[in-house]
Amino acid sequence: MRPLTEEETKVVFEKISKYIGENIKLLVDRPDGNYCFRLHRERIYYMSERLLKLASCIARESLLGSGTCFGKFTKTHKFRLQITALDFLAPYAKHKVWVKPGSEQSFLYGNHVVKSGLGRITENTLQYQGVVVYSMADLPLGFGVAAKSTQECRHADPMALVVFHQADIGEYIRVENELI
Amino acid sequence: MAPKRRGSTKKAPTFRRLLKTSNEKMQNKMRERKFRQRSTDKRARKEQRKLRSALRHAPPPHGASHTSGEKKSDDVEVPWDMMEGEEENYMCAVGQHSAFLDHHLAESAPPIKRRCREENPEPYEVVPRSGPTKPSRPLVHLLPIKDAAGVHPRVMERPVSQEEACEEEEAVAKSKMGKAKPRKQRVPLPFAVPPNLSETELSAWREKILNDKKRRIALLASSVLAEPHNGVQRLKELRAMLGERCVAVSVAVRRFVMLSLAELFCDIAPSYHVRPLTEAELAVKVRKDVKAIRDFEKGLVNQYRLYLEALEQVIRAWQKGTSGSKRGVAGVVSEALQGLAEVAVRCLCRLVVGLPHFNFHRNVLLLVVPLMDHRSPKIGECCCAAISKMFREDRRGESSLAATRLIAALIRKQNFQLRPEVMHVLLDLRVHDVEVQKDAGSLAPTKKDGQGGNLSRMQRKRHKAEEKLQRELLEAEATENKELKLRLQTETLNVVFLIYFRILKKSSNRNLLPPVLEGLARFSHLINVAFFDDLLMVLNKLIESENLKNRERLHCIQTAFHILSGQGEALNIDPQRFYKHMYSLLFQIHGGSSNEDIAVVLRCLDAMLLKRRRQVSMTRVLAFTVRLGALALQLQPNAALGILSTLRSLFITFSHLDALLDGEEAVGGVYQPLAEDPEQCQAQGAALWGLIALRRHFHPTVRQFSGHILAGAPTEGRGSLPSDLCRRSPLEVFESFTGGGFNPPIPNTPTTKKEHRKEKRNFVQPDFEQMLQETEANMELKEQPLDFYNALQSTNCL
């Protein structure tokens, strides 16, 4: 359990701010205490300072994790965001995409979103912008990257991809052994 | 000789074709012949003139030899060389006396009378003309005298009395003034103010002239109305009275003439556009009645044009500020020019409204539209009202388009510094349908023929003939062509939107915003979907710009949602920024009683949350609900009731809002009341504690409402609202309680007699008590409530 270095912080914040923009400061200083990021076994954990103190009591080898895992660093030190971060990032999402009920299932199985399954999209979404995917009932389903900007979405043909899949809540069932 | 054949010959040459000459050749031949004829005539006339002059001055017979020396083609040329000696002598002798020649010439027919001057006029022709020889007094024909020689008619001048003499002079002068060009050789009496008249006499004289004029105008006008087709002459005379010269009555007369002419033209003008006749049509012989109609139309158009020019002159002269100059309006002083110009403007407005189908409508528009923005509010209002009326009554769309273009040009010229009334005029445009254009690709003209361009020659020809037939049929149909109207309306709407966008993007004049936004909201269902993004971006930028009042921001938001609710429903975009702006604006509305923003707020909320219930996310609704609950505490009872009514509707629409009424802690974090974004404030952890406080409000209806909502807004049973409050929309509730009263009014409790205990005041200074008593006696305590606003306004402090 160690705090993040400069470059690691930069990488992590960059990735997170792709989805929530400048609201990342709301993650760090919250009214109910200070929260921080810690690295443990190549995974980034997000916890309150109170929890941090408690976790430091446990030995490093026997500690599995504490707080919430946001994602992990790959071998080449790239940061990959995991679905477990959804609860924290969803309220602060800048750009949202709503998916029609018919193609919810498809997204939850890990497929990309096609234009015919697109319900709504926030205005002025740029291309390759990080988005949070919602169902029509406003339930956050996962993360994605916009394949087309809002303008282009209107003129795309129905089988074109509009959102690339990054993470979805179906992963809790499909790949639960990889999440911690 | 056979005419030259061009190209390859397809037909076999026949005799007839050989003889036939082409059209051009025939025309050339005719022209040459005419010229030749003319030149020979000219020469003949010249010759004859010379001879006559020679004869007149009695030249010696030898002189004839001079004249005959010129060669004339008609003369028989004496072949001198062929004659022999004797004959030659005889001929010479005869030639000296060529009296027969001269005699012949003198008796020949006189030359063609020429209008231009001759070289040597007769003496009687040089005598100057005397004055008009008509008798100044009418003649009386007496009985003729019959005597041996014959019958002699007698004539005598009528002896006149003094009054008749005056009247006659006036009649003469009046007939003189009735003509367009007053003669300058004498100064007739009424032009100059008669001297040595007292005030009353002067006004009486002026009255008299004015009445005469009025009668004349009325006479002419009614005669023209009765028989328009023969009335062109009278119309001309009436129009000529616009150039009234008499100083005393010129302004009044011109005013009357302008107004009556305007009405007259509106009545007698035909309901079609009179076009100038082509050469071919003029050459054709027509029936008498057709000719009469044609003449009438021509005369009418001419007079109308002159009338419009006169009006234009008046207005230009007034705008330039000159008067009485040569090019200006002669005979009118500059102070009266203002009144005259106003009347001219009024006439133009009448014409704009009354004659939209007739000629020169565009010219009239060109005059009226720039005056819409005039400094003087009367003229501006008049023009704006006229243009509005024209828009409302326009069925064809053409004049609307022209006027809209002119308004756009005016806005550009004035650089957006106009009065907002000009924009209000655009709201009256009747534009209902627009050509729906799917996207820019379909704007390219589509091919009409099925085969796609590879038609054979015969098919192409047939196609062309069909189109021509269609066009002719269309002409004969004479109904308003739907396609044309659609196209015109689309064009008009494009111009209107261009104006709006330009104002939104570039203008710094905030006064123009409300009518622009209203116009956008009104025409929003016609905007092309492609413009939506631009529009929303511009609106967003506008809201974010600093120098905008809250009311205008609310209007922008309302417009944006109005636009999105029309065609924009097909778009699946989520106007997140507008929600954010609205959320932050809610707390900036001040709670004073003079605040009218609440009505707009209620409308916006209705459009944002209730109408878009399927498209708005839960977090947003929660956030707005919590904020509205807090807002209701700050406002006056009428506004609070509006907000509570909205809350009630929200609770009924969204069932998951019940969580806000629970006191239990919800998952998801702490509520951030001051967060800017509704998505991020974690409102699911909040509770509507404000309603509890409102349960103890002084207003009974507020108490009722808050109790109802706290019970979960049930529709019946315990805690439900009475039916009259139930059914009203939030805006109605707000409006019914505005005005400060209680509704239903609270019954007056009988006032308990309160005994007035006069307090014993013990002051150190004895005279202070006295001063107090004096002021109390003098002060008038009114029973009405103190209205600071009005009082301050009356003293011009506000």
Chai-1 contact restraints between the chains, C-beta under 6 A:
chainA,res_idxA,chainB,res_idxB,connection_type,confidence,min_distance_angstrom,max_distance_angstrom,comment,restraint_id
A,P31,B,V670,contact,1.0,0.0,6.0,A-B,restraint_1
A,D32,B,V670,contact,1.0,0.0,6.0,A-B,restraint_2
A,P91,B,Q680,contact,1.0,0.0,6.0,A-B,restraint_3
A,Y92,B,Q680,contact,1.0,0.0,6.0,A-B,restraint_4
A,R120,B,N572,contact,1.0,0.0,6.0,A-B,restraint_5
A,R120,B,D574,contact,1.0,0.0,6.0,A-B,restraint_6
A,T122,B,D574,contact,1.0,0.0,6.0,A-B,restraint_7
A,T122,B,Q576,contact,1.0,0.0,6.0,A-B,restraint_8
A,E123,B,I573,contact,1.0,0.0,6.0,A-B,restraint_9
A,D138,B,S617,contact,1.0,0.0,6.0,A-B,restraint_10
A,D138,B,M618,contact,1.0,0.0,6.0,A-B,restraint_11
